[in-house]
Amino acid sequence: MSNFDIGTSKVAVLMGGRSAEREISLLSGQGVVNALKSVGVNAIAFDPASQPLAQLKILNFTHVFIALHGRHGEDGTVQGALELMGIPYTGSGVMASAIAMDKQMTKRIWRAEQLSTPPSVWLSAHKQSKADIDTIISRLGLPVIVKPPHEGSSIGVSKVSQEAQLEQAIQLAKRYDPDILCEMFIEGEEVTCPVLGHADSAHALPVVKIEAPQGAYDYQNKYFTDEVRYHCPSGLPVEEEKAIQALSVAAYQALGCRGWGRADVMIRASDRQPFLLEMNTSPGMTSHSLVPMSALAAGISYPQLCLQILVNASLDTQTGVSAS
């Protein structure tokens, strides 16, 4: 751990950045800055899109709270830079961040660990011929979900119900990523489960059930409308909630995550089987975000949550000489 001390710390809250989720990251980051200041932390907003990361060392920041979302923030790149500078940071390390940001690699690990995740077809940038695309529906059926595998916040994601919609969905996803991930659509309830801690100490917070208008839990509804209804407590049967929490912790541990994260899960209506969709290693912390909502149901306030995450800031490389 980082031997965090409120009195002597100087904390940079990384926010904004250059990803497609910049707007949300700015909202998350400002919330974190305000919360940390409210509990006496010397927290300062830092946007890597306007300041070089090297300034973190020059300005003598002791810790970093990562409130960046998406590429160049949640994918291991910033984490690697902080490792080189020897500045402890919140959330997962380089490898876990990189794997969790890549939905295809995430699914490979979960399948190897025999954790339930929807059947899928992977179309790499060099394997997207008509014949390749034709295999999607024959293997997965309809509806199918088409998504860019290295984005978050439902950016570039489409639900395809008719074969004629497939090409348009692929072109939308390709605006964000040369590779395409197609998943079998799981008809049922959408839930999410935050996880805090590291390794054997990892534990799940209460499950949040999500009810979106017409099932459209998309970028707009996630952040900019009040149409989505969230249920926490989830209202699920106790044993079902426990099973989803256990699955989420197993998914988190399989990827080597630490600090905090959030597993997104679908519960199939036909047999109540849960399916892992993805692991978020730098979840949203906006007014609409789900980790703060879940934490509050567990008796943890937003400022307490931010401080708890910060106190557990660390480095992959705990030994050796830090940069000077």
C-alpha positions in Angstrom: 0.0 0.0 0.0 1.0 3.6 -0.3 1.1 4.7 3.4 -1.4 7.4 2.7 -1.5 10.3 5.1 -4.1 13.1 4.7 -1.8 15.7 6.3 1.1 15.3 4.0 -0.5 14.0 0.8 -0.9 16.0 -2.4 -3.3 14.2 -4.7 -3.8 14.7 -8.4 -7.3 13.6 -9.6 -6.7 12.7 -13.3 -9.8 13.7 -15.3 -10.8 14.5 -18.8 -8.1 13.0 -21.0 -8.5 12.3 -24.7 -10.9 9.4 -24.9 -14.5 9.3 -26.2 -15.6 9.4 -22.6 -13.8 12.7 -21.8 -17.1 14.5 -20.9 -18.1 11.9 -18.4 -14.6 11.8 -16.9 -14.7 15.5 -16.2 -17.9 15.1 -14.3 -16.5 12.1 -12.4 -13.3 13.9 -11.6 -14.9 17.0 -10.3 -17.1 15.0 -8.0 -14.0 13.2 -6.6 -12.1 16.4 -6.1 -14.9 18.0 -4.2 -15.5 14.9 -2.1 -11.8 14.5 -1.2 -11.5 18.2 -0.3 -14.5 17.8 2.0 -12.6 15.2 4.1 -9.4 17.3 4.3 -7.4 15.9 1.4 -5.3 18.3 -0.7 -6.8 17.2 -4.0 -6.2 19.0 -7.3 -7.8 18.4 -10.7 -5.3 17.4 -13.4 -6.3 17.0 -17.1 -3.7 15.0 -19.1 -5.1 16.5 -22.3 -3.8 19.9 -21.2 -0.8 19.0 -19.0 2.0 16.5 -19.6 2.0 13.7 -17.1 5.6 14.5 -16.3 4.2 17.5 -14.4 2.9 15.1 -11.7 6.5 14.4 -10.6 7.7 18.0 -11.1 4.8 19.3 -9.0 5.5 16.7 -6.2 2.2 14.9 -6.2 2.3 12.0 -3.8 -0.7 10.1 -5.0 -3.0 9.9 -8.1 -6.7 9.2 -8.1 -7.6 8.0 -11.6 -11.0 9.3 -12.7 -10.2 8.9 -16.4 -12.5 6.6 -18.4 -11.8 4.7 -21.6 -8.6 4.8 -23.6 -5.4 6.4 -22.3 -6.8 6.3 -18.8 -8.4 3.0 -18.1 -6.3 0.8 -20.4 -3.0 0.5 -18.6 -1.2 3.3 -20.4 -1.5 6.0 -17.6 -0.9 3.2 -15.0 2.4 2.4 -16.7 3.5 6.0 -16.7 2.7 6.3 -13.0 4.7 3.1 -12.3 7.7 4.6 -14.0 7.3 7.8 -11.9 6.8 5.8 -8.7 3.5 7.6 -7.8 0.9 5.3 -6.2 -2.5 5.4 -8.0 -6.0 4.1 -7.5 -7.5 1.1 -9.1 -6.1 -1.8 -11.1 -2.5 -2.1 -12.2 -1.1 -2.1 -15.8 -1.9 -5.6 -16.8 -5.4 -5.9 -15.3 -6.3 -2.5 -16.7 -5.2 -3.4 -20.2 -7.0 -6.7 -20.1 -10.2 -5.4 -18.7 -10.3 -2.6 -21.3 -10.1 -5.3 -24.0 -13.5 -7.1 -23.9 -12.2 -10.0 -26.1 -9.2 -10.7 -23.8 -11.5 -10.3 -20.8 -13.8 -13.0 -22.2 -11.0 -15.3 -23.0 -9.8 -15.2 -19.4 -13.3 -15.6 -18.0 -14.0 -18.6 -20.2 -10.7 -20.2 -19.2 -11.8 -19.7 -15.6 -15.2 -21.2 -16.5 -17.1 -18.0 -15.6 -20.3 -17.4 -17.5 -20.2 -14.8 -20.3 -22.3 -14.6 -23.5 -21.2 -16.5 -26.6 -19.5 -14.2 -29.1 -17.9 -13.8 -32.5 -14.7 -11.8 -32.8 -14.0 -9.9 -36.0 -10.4 -8.6 -36.1 -9.6 -5.6 -38.3 -8.2 -8.0 -41.0 -11.1 -10.5 -40.9 -14.2 -8.7 -41.8 -15.2 -10.1 -45.2 -18.8 -10.8 -46.1 -18.2 -14.5 -45.3 -16.9 -13.5 -41.8 -19.9 -11.2 -41.2 -22.3 -13.9 -42.4 -21.1 -16.2 -39.6 -22.3 -13.9 -36.9 -26.0 -14.6 -37.2 -25.6 -18.3 -38.0 -23.5 -18.7 -34.8 -25.2 -16.3 -32.4 -28.8 -15.9 -33.8 -30.8 -12.7 -33.4 -30.9 -10.3 -31.6 -27.1 -9.8 -31.4 -25.1 -7.0 -29.7 -22.4 -5.3 -31.8 -19.7 -3.3 -30.0 -16.2 -1.8 -30.2 -14.2 -4.0 -27.8 -12.0 -1.2 -26.4 -14.6 1.4 -25.5 -16.9 1.9 -22.5 -20.1 3.8 -21.6 -22.0 1.9 -24.3 -20.3 4.0 -27.0 -20.7 2.6 -30.5 -22.9 -0.3 -29.2 -25.9 -1.5 -31.2 -28.6 -4.1 -30.7 -29.3 -5.8 -34.0 -32.7 -7.4 -34.3 -32.8 -7.9 -38.1 -30.1 -9.0 -40.5 -30.5 -5.8 -42.5 -29.3 -3.8 -39.5 -26.0 -5.7 -39.1 -23.9 -3.7 -41.6 -24.9 -0.4 -40.1 -24.1 -1.6 -36.6 -20.6 -2.8 -37.7 -19.9 0.5 -39.4 -20.9 2.4 -36.2 -18.6 0.2 -34.0 -15.8 0.7 -36.5 -15.9 4.5 -36.0 -14.4 3.8 -32.6 -12.4 0.6 -33.1 -11.0 -1.3 -36.1 -12.0 -4.6 -34.3 -15.5 -5.7 -33.7 -17.0 -7.9 -30.9 -20.5 -9.4 -31.5 -22.3 -11.1 -28.6 -25.4 -13.1 -28.2 -28.1 -10.9 -26.8 -29.2 -12.1 -23.4 -32.9 -11.3 -22.8 -33.4 -10.4 -19.2 -32.5 -8.0 -16.4 -29.4 -5.9 -16.3 -27.5 -5.5 -13.1 -24.2 -4.2 -11.9 -22.1 -5.1 -8.9 -19.2 -3.0 -7.6 -16.2 -4.8 -6.0 -13.7 -3.2 -3.5 -10.3 -4.5 -2.3 -7.5 -6.7 -3.6 -6.9 -10.4 -4.1 -8.4 -12.4 -1.2 -9.7 -9.3 0.5 -11.9 -8.3 -2.5 -15.6 -8.1 -1.6 -18.8 -7.1 -3.4 -21.0 -4.2 -2.6 -24.8 -4.4 -3.1 -26.1 -5.3 -6.5 -27.9 -2.5 -8.5 -30.7 -3.4 -10.9 -31.1 -1.2 -13.9 -34.4 -0.5 -15.7 -33.9 1.5 -18.9 -36.6 2.8 -21.2 -37.2 0.2 -23.8 -34.1 -1.6 -22.5 -31.9 1.2 -24.0 -29.2 1.6 -21.3 -27.1 3.7 -23.7 -24.7 6.6 -23.4 -27.5 9.2 -23.3 -29.6 7.4 -20.8 -26.6 6.5 -18.6 -25.5 10.1 -18.0 -27.9 12.7 -19.3 -31.5 11.7 -18.6 -33.4 10.7 -15.6 -35.4 8.1 -17.5 -33.4 5.1 -16.2 -34.6 3.6 -12.9 -32.1 2.1 -10.5 -32.9 -0.3 -7.7 -30.5 -0.7 -4.8 -31.4 -2.8 -2.9 -31.9 -4.7 -6.1 -35.0 -6.5 -5.1 -33.5 -9.8 -6.3 -34.0 -12.9 -4.2 -31.2 -13.1 -1.6 -29.6 -16.2 -3.0 -29.6 -14.7 -6.5 -27.9 -11.5 -5.3 -25.3 -13.5 -3.4 -24.6 -15.6 -6.5 -24.1 -12.4 -8.6 -21.8 -10.9 -6.0 -19.7 -14.1 -5.9 -19.5 -14.2 -9.7 -18.5 -10.5 -9.8 -15.7 -11.1 -7.2 -14.5 -14.1 -9.1 -14.5 -12.1 -12.4 -12.5 -9.3 -10.7 -10.0 -11.7 -9.2 -9.5 -13.6 -12.4 -8.4 -10.4 -14.2 -6.1 -9.5 -11.3 -8.0 -6.3 -10.5 -7.3 -4.3 -7.4 -8.6 -1.2 -5.5 -12.1 -1.1 -7.0 -14.1 -2.1 -10.1 -17.6 -2.8 -11.3 -18.9 -5.9 -13.1 -21.8 -5.6 -15.5 -24.1 -8.6 -15.6 -27.2 -9.8 -17.5 -29.6 -12.2 -15.8 -31.2 -14.4 -18.5 -35.0 -14.4 -17.9 -35.6 -17.9 -19.1 -33.5 -19.6 -16.4 -32.1 -16.8 -14.2 -28.5 -17.6 -15.2 -26.2 -14.6 -14.8 -23.8 -13.7 -17.7 -20.7 -11.4 -17.2 -20.6 -8.6 -19.8 -17.5 -6.6 -18.8 -15.4 -5.3 -15.9 -15.0 -1.6 -15.4 -11.7 -0.8 -13.7 -12.3 3.0 -13.4 -16.1 3.3 -13.0 -18.0 6.5 -13.3 -18.3 8.7 -10.2 -21.0 11.1 -11.6 -24.3 12.0 -10.0 -25.8 9.1 -12.1 -23.1 6.6 -11.3 -23.7 3.2 -9.8 -20.7 2.6 -7.5 -21.6 5.5 -5.3 -25.2 4.4 -5.2 -24.3 0.9 -4.2 -21.8 2.1 -1.6 -24.4 4.3 -0.1 -26.7 1.3 0.3 -23.9 -0.3 2.2 -23.6 2.7 4.5 -20.6 4.3 2.7 -21.0 8.0 1.8 -19.6 9.4 -1.5 -16.7 11.2 0.3 -15.9 8.0 2.4 -15.9 5.9 -0.8 -13.5 8.3 -2.5 -11.2 8.3 0.6 -11.3 4.5 0.9 -10.3 4.1 -2.8 -7.5 6.6 -2.4 -6.1 5.1 0.8 -5.7 1.8 -1.2 -3.7 3.5 -4.0 -0.6 1.5 -4.8 1.9 0.4 -7.4 2.5 -2.9 -9.2 6.1 -2.6 -8.3 6.2 -2.2 -4.5 10.0 -2.8 -4.3 12.9 -1.0 -5.7 13.8 2.7 -5.9 11.1 5.1 -6.9 11.9 7.8 -9.4 13.4 11.0 -8.0 
